[in-house]
Amino acid sequence: MLAGQVATLKDKDKAEIAVKNTAGVKKVWNYLTIKTPETVVDISNDAYLTSAAKTRLIAQKQVNANNIKVVTCAGVVYLLGKDAGDSTQINGAIEGIKQIDGVKLVVNLIQK
């Protein structure tokens, strides 16, 4: 998964091609956005959102939060993982994450 900011569309395409051409890579999710680099405040806010999202996952019964990687970039929370537990419970946690102040979007890339 590619997440973050790049200066131009050309940079975004270059990054995706580089990852696709890496041995062992089967799929690329390119969520890079074209914008100015994040500030320290933006990075701190994303760290807080990651922590809050992870807390929601840990609190949800029948969700194996250890199998879920949480990455936040520009207020967008990405959930990645496999065999993370009951899908209904995961969806409940996702709804809770969406309610966290500052979360713009939740992208669920958890595989069964």
C-alpha positions, 0 to 999 in steps of 0.5 A: 500500500502506498500512502502519503503525499507526492508533489506531482502525478508523475511522482505518484505514477513513478512510485507505483511502477517502482513498487509493482516492479519489486520482486514478490509484490502481488498487488499495489494499493496506491493511495498517494495524494498530490499535495504539499508535504505534511506539517509536524502538526499533521503528522502528530494528528495522524499519530493520534488518529492511529492510536485512537483507531487501534484502541477501538479495534482492541476494545471490539470483541471477536476482533484480533487487533494484533492482525490489523495494521493501522496507518493514518495519512492526512486524516484517512485511516487505512486498515490492513490485515488478514484473519482479523476476526468476525467481519460483523465485529470488524465493521462495528469497530470501523463505524466507531473509528469513523466517529473519531473527531478528525477521521476523514475516511476509513479504508478497509483493506482487511482480507479474510 
